[in-house]
């Protein structure tokens, strides 16, 4: 009888320990309360199909019309609507850059998230999905490095920005859209009006969104050995129309103007999310992803906040929007901080240099290649030596075939600011989050074997 009781107790203990060890026993956001994000257009459709969500969403939109956040939250009905929507798919939704209904998606996103922020934040969360592609994917697609892997003598003499323009003209889509924005941005309206900036910006945005990164990156981030090359790089976006103006506005005023437009606001938020200098990462970039930073930088071109190279120096890389901090008053410190995110940004500088050198940072062991996300860029002006006739040949362009940075080994970047070469690390960074997971690590599980052995020994001891 005693032995039978011991056996039953042993069986019960065994099943209990096994249940504790199973994944279903894990708690936390990994398994409970987490919703996979959907794009905001789809999230809106899901909300419209559910009467409670739909009515609350209409209420919130009415609450936000012409009111600031504090006024809105003073209304209990508005506050209740916001609380309900935070539990809906709308709260976690994101957008894809260049998607078919991008503007509609962004309008839905900001209709929720503008009600969640207290006043105007310095850094806003990006409404776009995290970028998983890396520079090495761009190199693989382009099958080129700007001089890397080529004969050093030829590489030094070559004008990589001119080579990039010629390569663009060999692609029908790139040539067509490049010719379009060059024509529009150089079209003088009147003696007092240099061009139609609005149309110029639109043509530049179309070029960025529709031309693959392997062409546009080469024109915008080409490496230069002399001033002529650097000047061609600076002229890529035809700055006399798209960038410069008679006077420089205050940077905070320019930011406020940008944030009145959902597209511009989103591109600026995305730049801050991917390029904001971080001194806790190897590359000084928030996610150690140069591709994400370069893509978000180029995404701002064609808007009021358009950045560009400030001079034609081949050695120093300094970019900035067309603005200054004069007249900032007691907001000068905030203005300087905003401006330095462009002019003194080690993440952005390192990313541009890494692309020019044909290097990337590998942070995880041999991950499967991701499809590169689209990124925007641009090139050249008729005032430069190569006009549209440079499509006839590649001239002295340096084009070499390659595989990936991981397969060929990282090329050393001799930048004095920061070395671009890093050995493989045994960490994985989850895209879009700050969590780092070490290989071979995972959720801790109960180990039934040791406990089971001890319990069995104890039961037998009691039985005897």
Secondary structure per residue as TSV (DSSP state, phi and psi in degrees):
chain	resnum	aa	ss	phi	psi
A	1	X	-	360.0	-44.6
A	2	X	H	-61.8	-42.5
A	3	X	H	-63.7	-36.0
A	4	X	H	-64.8	-43.2
A	5	X	H	-63.4	-40.3
A	6	X	H	-62.2	-41.5
A	7	X	H	-63.6	-43.2
A	8	X	H	-62.6	-43.9
A	9	X	H	-63.1	-40.3
A	10	X	H	-62.2	-43.0
A	11	X	H	-64.9	-43.3
A	12	X	H	-62.3	-43.6
A	13	X	H	-63.4	-39.1
A	14	X	H	-63.1	-46.0
A	15	X	H	-66.3	-37.2
A	16	X	H	-64.0	-45.4
A	17	X	H	-65.9	-36.8
A	18	X	H	-66.3	-38.1
A	19	X	H	-67.0	-36.1
A	20	X	H	-67.6	-29.9
A	21	X	H	-81.2	-14.5
A	22	X	S	-75.5	152.9
A	23	X	G	-60.7	-26.9
A	24	X	G	-65.8	-16.7
A	25	X	G	-84.3	-8.0
A	26	X	-	-70.9	143.2
A	27	X	-	-117.9	165.2
A	28	X	S	117.9	179.6
A	29	X	T	-66.2	-19.3
A	30	X	T	-64.2	-34.2
A	31	X	T	-120.3	-18.6
A	32	X	S	-125.8	135.4
A	33	X	S	77.9	8.1
A	34	X	-	-103.4	133.3
A	35	X	-	-116.0	132.5
A	36	X	-	-65.6	131.8
A	37	X	-	-68.2	146.3
A	38	X	-	-123.5	163.8
A	39	X	B	-71.0	155.0
A	40	X	H	-68.2	-26.2
A	41	X	H	-66.2	-44.6
A	42	X	H	-68.0	-39.7
A	43	X	H	-61.9	-36.0
A	44	X	H	-66.0	-38.2
A	45	X	H	-65.2	-41.2
A	46	X	H	-64.6	-39.5
A	47	X	H	-66.9	-40.1
A	48	X	H	-65.3	-26.0
A	49	X	T	-80.4	-7.8
A	50	X	S	-117.5	118.8
A	51	X	H	-60.0	-42.2
A	52	X	H	-65.0	-45.7
A	53	X	H	-64.4	-43.3
A	54	X	H	-61.4	-46.3
A	55	X	H	-66.7	-38.7
A	56	X	H	-66.9	-36.2
A	57	X	H	-66.6	-41.0
A	58	X	H	-63.5	-39.5
A	59	X	H	-62.5	-45.1
A	60	X	H	-62.9	-41.3
A	61	X	H	-63.2	-37.1
A	62	X	H	-68.6	-36.5
A	63	X	H	-65.4	-38.1
A	64	X	H	-78.0	-16.7
A	65	X	T	-66.9	107.6
A	66	X	T	73.3	15.7
A	67	X	-	-124.1	149.8
A	68	X	-	-85.6	173.5
A	69	X	H	-63.4	-43.1
A	70	X	H	-63.5	-41.4
A	71	X	H	-63.9	-40.8
A	72	X	H	-63.5	-45.9
A	73	X	H	-73.0	-15.1
A	74	X	H	-70.1	-20.5
A	75	X	S	-88.9	119.2
A	76	X	H	-63.3	-33.8
A	77	X	H	-67.4	-38.6
A	78	X	H	-66.5	-42.0
A	79	X	H	-65.2	-39.9
A	80	X	H	-64.9	-39.1
A	81	X	H	-63.6	-42.2
A	82	X	H	-64.3	-40.6
A	83	X	H	-64.8	-39.3
A	84	X	H	-66.8	-42.2
A	85	X	H	-69.6	-23.1
A	86	X	T	-68.0	-16.7
A	87	X	T	-98.2	4.6
A	88	X	S	-101.1	166.7
A	89	X	H	-59.4	-20.7
A	90	X	H	-63.2	-30.7
A	91	X	H	-68.3	-36.8
A	92	X	H	-96.8	1.6
A	93	X	-	-69.4	153.6
A	94	X	B	-137.7	172.7
A	95	X	B	-123.7	161.7
A	96	X	-	-110.6	134.1
A	97	X	T	-65.6	130.7
A	98	X	T	82.8	4.0
A	99	X	-	-65.5	162.0
A	100	X	T	-58.5	-42.7
A	101	X	T	-113.1	49.1
A	102	X	H	-60.8	-47.8
A	103	X	H	-62.3	-43.3
A	104	X	H	-61.8	-41.5
A	105	X	H	-61.5	-44.4
A	106	X	H	-68.3	-35.8
A	107	X	H	-62.7	-39.7
A	108	X	H	-66.8	-44.0
A	109	X	H	-58.7	-50.7
A	110	X	H	-71.8	-24.4
A	111	X	H	-63.5	-26.9
A	112	X	H	-89.6	-49.3
A	113	X	H	-79.2	-21.5
A	114	X	T	-67.5	-25.0
A	115	X	T	-81.8	-8.6
A	116	X	T	-98.3	-13.1
A	117	X	S	-96.9	144.3
A	118	X	S	-92.6	100.3
A	119	X	S	72.0	-161.6
A	120	X	-	-90.8	117.2
A	121	X	-	-83.6	150.2
A	122	X	S	-69.5	-48.3
A	123	X	S	-113.3	125.2
A	124	X	-	-104.4	149.5
A	125	X	-	-66.5	144.8
A	126	X	-	-76.4	135.6
A	127	X	-	-82.2	-2.4
A	128	X	B	-94.1	152.5
A	129	X	-	-63.5	147.7
A	130	X	-	-62.2	145.8
A	131	X	-	-85.1	127.7
A	132	X	-	-104.7	-17.1
A	133	X	-	-71.2	159.0
A	134	X	-	-128.5	167.9
A	135	X	H	-56.9	-34.9
A	136	X	H	-60.6	-28.7
A	137	X	H	-68.4	-37.8
A	138	X	H	-65.3	-43.6
A	139	X	H	-60.1	-40.7
A	140	X	H	-65.8	-42.1
A	141	X	H	-68.5	-40.3
A	142	X	H	-77.5	-24.9
A	143	X	T	55.4	35.7
A	144	X	-	-144.6	154.6
A	145	X	-	-127.2	144.7
A	146	X	S	-72.6	76.2
A	147	X	S	95.5	-23.2
A	148	X	T	-69.2	131.2
A	149	X	T	88.7	-5.2
A	150	X	S	-97.5	174.1
A	151	X	-	-61.1	123.0
A	152	X	H	-55.5	-36.2
A	153	X	H	-64.4	-44.0
A	154	X	H	-68.7	-40.8
A	155	X	H	-61.2	-40.2
A	156	X	H	-67.2	-36.8
A	157	X	H	-82.7	-21.4
A	158	X	-	-74.1	141.4
A	159	X	-	-94.5	98.2
A	160	X	H	-65.4	-29.3
A	161	X	H	-71.4	-35.3
A	162	X	H	-68.3	-41.3
A	163	X	H	-59.3	-38.8
A	164	X	H	-65.5	-39.2
A	165	X	H	-64.8	-40.0
A	166	X	H	-67.9	-39.1
A	167	X	H	-64.2	-38.5
A	168	X	H	-60.9	-40.5
A	169	X	H	-72.0	-9.8
A	170	X	T	-87.6	-9.4
A	171	X	S	-106.6	124.8
A	172	X	H	-58.9	-46.3
A	173	X	H	-65.9	-45.0
A	174	X	H	-63.3	-44.4
A	175	X	H	-63.3	-42.9
A	176	X	H	-63.1	-49.6
A	177	X	H	-73.1	-30.6
A	178	X	H	-68.7	-44.6
A	179	X	H	-61.0	-35.9
A	180	X	H	-65.0	-49.9
A	181	X	H	-71.4	-31.1
A	182	X	H	-63.2	-42.9
A	183	X	H	-65.7	-45.4
A	184	X	H	-68.1	-44.0
A	185	X	H	-73.8	-15.9
A	186	X	T	-101.3	2.6
A	187	X	-	-85.0	111.8
A	188	X	-	-76.1	133.4
A	189	X	-	-85.9	-47.2
A	190	X	B	-158.1	168.8
A	191	X	T	-56.2	-29.5
A	192	X	T	-94.5	-12.7
A	193	X	B	-121.8	109.2
A	194	X	-	-62.8	-39.7
A	195	X	-	-167.1	176.3
A	196	X	-	-95.5	97.8
A	197	X	H	-63.9	-36.6
A	198	X	H	-61.2	-45.2
A	199	X	H	-70.2	-34.7
A	200	X	H	-62.8	-46.0
A	201	X	H	-61.5	-40.7
A	202	X	H	-63.8	-42.0
A	203	X	H	-65.3	-38.1
A	204	X	H	-65.3	-41.5
A	205	X	H	-63.4	-39.3
A	206	X	H	-63.8	-39.8
A	207	X	H	-62.3	-46.4
A	208	X	H	-63.8	-41.7
A	209	X	H	-79.3	-22.3
A	210	X	H	-111.4	-11.5
A	211	X	S	-102.2	133.0
A	212	X	-	-59.5	151.5
A	213	X	H	-62.5	-30.0
A	214	X	H	-64.3	-18.3
A	215	X	H	-95.4	-48.3
A	216	X	H	-70.3	-37.2
A	217	X	H	-61.4	-39.9
A	218	X	H	-61.0	-35.2
A	219	X	H	-79.6	-35.2
A	220	X	H	-87.8	-28.7
A	221	X	S	-122.4	24.8
A	222	X	-	-63.7	144.0
A	223	X	-	-83.1	145.2
A	224	X	-	-129.6	144.7
A	225	X	S	-108.8	-12.3
A	226	X	S	-143.2	172.8
A	227	X	H	-70.7	-33.9
A	228	X	H	-61.7	-42.6
A	229	X	H	-65.2	-44.6
A	230	X	H	-64.2	-34.4
A	231	X	H	-68.5	-39.0
A	232	X	H	-61.5	-41.4
A	233	X	H	-61.4	-42.4
A	234	X	H	-65.7	-33.2
A	235	X	G	-82.1	-0.5
A	236	X	G	-50.5	-44.8
A	237	X	G	-96.2	15.4
A	238	X	-	50.5	65.4
A	239	X	H	-62.2	-22.7
A	240	X	H	-61.9	-24.8
A	241	X	H	-106.6	-46.7
A	242	X	H	-84.4	-16.2
A	243	X	T	-126.5	-56.8
A	244	X	-	-77.5	157.1
A	245	X	-	-146.6	176.0
A	246	X	S	-63.9	-41.2
A	247	X	S	-130.4	154.5
A	248	X	-	-90.6	123.0
A	249	X	E	-74.3	167.3
A	250	X	E	-69.3	138.9
A	251	X	H	-61.7	-36.9
A	252	X	H	-70.9	-33.5
A	253	X	H	-66.4	-39.6
A	254	X	H	-65.3	-40.1
A	255	X	H	-63.1	-44.0
A	256	X	H	-61.9	-39.9
A	257	X	H	-63.2	-42.5
A	258	X	H	-61.3	-39.4
A	259	X	T	-75.9	-4.1
A	260	X	T	-81.4	-12.1
A	261	X	S	-112.1	126.5
A	262	X	H	-60.9	-39.2
A	263	X	H	-67.6	-49.1
A	264	X	H	-62.6	-43.5
A	265	X	H	-59.1	-41.6
A	266	X	H	-68.6	-40.5
A	267	X	H	-67.1	-37.6
A	268	X	H	-67.5	-42.6
A	269	X	H	-62.4	-37.5
A	270	X	H	-67.6	-37.4
A	271	X	H	-62.0	-46.6
A	272	X	H	-64.2	-36.9
A	273	X	H	-66.6	-34.3
A	274	X	H	-103.9	-18.2
A	275	X	H	-119.8	-4.8
A	276	X	S	-60.7	129.8
A	277	X	-	-60.9	129.4
A	278	X	-	-124.9	128.1
A	279	X	T	-99.4	16.7
A	280	X	T	-112.9	7.7
A	281	X	S	-122.6	162.6
A	282	X	S	-65.0	-36.1
A	283	X	S	-99.8	-3.7
A	284	X	S	73.2	7.4
A	285	X	S	-102.0	147.1
A	286	X	T	-55.3	-40.3
A	287	X	T	-115.1	14.9
A	288	X	S	54.7	35.8
A	289	X	-	-125.8	102.4
A	290	X	H	-63.4	-37.2
A	291	X	H	-60.3	-42.4
A	292	X	H	-62.3	-40.0
A	293	X	H	-68.2	-47.9
A	294	X	H	-63.9	-39.0
A	295	X	H	-64.4	-41.5
A	296	X	H	-73.2	-32.1
A	297	X	H	-62.5	-50.4
A	298	X	H	-65.5	-26.4
A	299	X	T	-67.1	-16.8
A	300	X	T	-85.2	-13.6
A	301	X	T	-73.0	131.5
A	302	X	T	101.9	11.1
A	303	X	S	-126.8	176.4
A	304	X	T	-60.1	-27.5
A	305	X	T	-90.2	11.3
A	306	X	-	-44.0	122.8
A	307	X	E	-96.1	163.2
A	308	X	E	-161.5	168.0
A	309	X	E	-65.4	137.1
A	310	X	S	-82.7	-19.2
A	311	X	S	-153.5	-176.9
A	312	X	-	-106.4	36.0
A	313	X	-	-75.9	127.1
A	314	X	S	-77.3	-18.4
A	315	X	S	-98.8	-40.9
A	316	X	-	-94.1	135.5
A	317	X	-	-110.8	105.9
A	318	X	-	-130.4	122.8
A	319	X	E	-121.8	157.5
A	320	X	E	-165.4	151.8
A	321	X	E	-70.4	166.7
A	322	X	S	-83.2	84.0
A	323	X	E	-162.8	168.6
A	324	X	E	-142.9	176.2
A	325	X	-	-106.1	14.7
A	326	X	T	-67.0	138.4
A	327	X	T	78.2	22.4
A	328	X	-	-81.9	-18.1
A	329	X	G	61.4	-132.6
A	330	X	G	-77.9	3.7
A	331	X	G	-102.6	13.2
A	332	X	H	-62.3	-38.9
A	333	X	H	-62.9	-42.6
A	334	X	H	-66.4	-38.2
A	335	X	H	-63.4	-45.5
A	336	X	H	-62.5	-38.1
A	337	X	H	-63.2	-42.8
A	338	X	H	-62.8	-45.1
A	339	X	H	-66.9	-38.1
A	340	X	H	-69.1	-18.6
A	341	X	H	-64.4	-14.2
A	342	X	H	-106.7	-53.2
A	343	X	H	-75.5	-28.5
A	344	X	T	-129.9	49.5
A	345	X	-	-105.1	105.4
A	346	X	H	-65.5	-31.3
A	347	X	H	-63.3	-50.3
A	348	X	H	-64.6	-43.8
A	349	X	H	-62.1	-44.5
A	350	X	H	-65.4	-37.0
A	351	X	H	-65.5	-43.0
A	352	X	H	-64.4	-43.6
A	353	X	H	-65.5	-38.0
A	354	X	H	-64.0	-41.2
A	355	X	H	-66.2	-43.5
A	356	X	H	-60.8	-33.9
A	357	X	H	-86.5	-9.2
A	358	X	T	74.0	32.4
A	359	X	-	-119.8	158.2
A	360	X	-	-144.3	167.6
A	361	X	-	-105.6	128.9
A	362	X	-	-104.2	115.5
A	363	X	-	-105.2	-4.8
A	364	X	S	-144.1	153.2
A	365	X	S	-72.4	116.7
A	366	X	S	39.5	59.2
A	367	X	-	-72.7	151.0
A	368	X	-	-64.1	145.1
A	369	X	-	-65.0	136.7
A	370	X	-	-94.4	156.1
A	371	X	-	-75.4	130.0
A	372	X	-	-67.4	135.2
A	373	X	-	-79.5	151.5
A	374	X	-	-67.8	139.7
A	375	X	-	-136.4	154.5
A	376	X	-	-107.4	148.8
A	377	X	-	-166.9	-168.1
A	378	X	-	-167.9	172.6
A	379	X	-	-161.1	142.8
A	380	X	-	73.5	161.0
A	381	X	-	-142.1	147.8
A	382	X	T	-58.4	-20.6
A	383	X	T	-71.6	-10.0
A	384	X	S	-89.7	161.8
A	385	X	S	-55.2	-36.1
A	386	X	-	-96.3	113.1
A	387	X	-	-96.4	-161.5
A	388	X	G	-65.7	-12.2
A	389	X	G	-74.5	-5.3
A	390	X	G	-74.1	4.4
A	391	X	G	-78.1	-6.9
A	392	X	G	-72.0	-29.7
A	393	X	-	-155.6	166.5
A	394	X	-	-86.1	-9.4
A	395	X	T	55.6	-126.2
A	396	X	T	-99.1	21.7
A	397	X	-	-59.6	142.4
A	398	X	-	-95.4	107.2
A	399	X	-	-126.3	118.8
A	400	X	-	-129.4	146.6
A	401	X	-	-83.7	151.2
A	402	X	-	-157.5	172.3
A	403	X	-	-106.9	-100.6
A	404	X	-	-131.0	162.7
A	405	X	H	-62.5	-37.9
A	406	X	H	-64.1	-35.3
A	407	X	H	-79.0	-34.0
A	408	X	H	-90.1	-16.1
A	409	X	-	93.5	143.6
A	410	X	-	-69.2	137.6
A	411	X	-	-87.3	138.4
A	412	X	-	-69.4	134.2
A	413	X	-	-101.5	116.7
A	414	X	-	-87.0	20.2
A	415	X	-	-55.9	136.5
A	416	X	S	-73.0	-21.4
A	417	X	S	-72.7	-44.6
A	418	X	-	-165.1	135.2
A	419	X	-	-69.9	138.7
A	420	X	-	-94.2	-2.4
A	421	X	-	-98.5	130.4
A	422	X	-	-138.1	140.7
A	423	X	-	-74.4	163.2
A	424	X	-	-64.1	136.2
A	425	X	-	-105.6	153.5
A	426	X	S	-94.8	53.8
A	427	X	E	-136.2	152.6
A	428	X	E	-120.1	134.3
A	429	X	E	-108.5	124.8
A	430	X	-	-73.3	124.2
A	431	X	T	-57.0	135.8
A	432	X	T	80.5	6.2
A	433	X	S	-140.8	170.8
A	434	X	-	-102.9	9.1
A	435	X	-	-80.9	138.1
A	436	X	E	-117.9	128.5
A	437	X	E	-114.3	124.9
A	438	X	E	-78.6	141.9
A	439	X	T	-57.3	148.2
A	440	X	T	70.1	2.0
A	441	X	-	-99.1	164.6
A	442	X	-	-179.8	-175.7
A	443	X	-	-62.1	136.3
A	444	X	-	-70.2	134.8
A	445	X	-	-116.5	155.0
A	446	X	-	-66.4	142.7
A	447	X	-	-105.7	98.0
A	448	X	H	-71.8	-24.0
A	449	X	H	-60.9	-50.6
A	450	X	H	-66.5	-44.8
A	451	X	H	-64.3	-38.8
A	452	X	H	-63.8	-42.2
A	453	X	H	-61.9	-45.6
A	454	X	H	-64.1	-42.6
A	455	X	H	-65.7	-40.6
A	456	X	H	-62.2	-43.8
A	457	X	H	-61.6	-40.6
A	458	X	H	-66.4	-41.9
A	459	X	H	-65.5	-42.7
A	460	X	H	-64.5	-35.7
A	461	X	H	-63.4	-41.6
A	462	X	H	-68.2	-37.3
A	463	X	H	-65.5	-36.0
A	464	X	-	-79.9	360.0
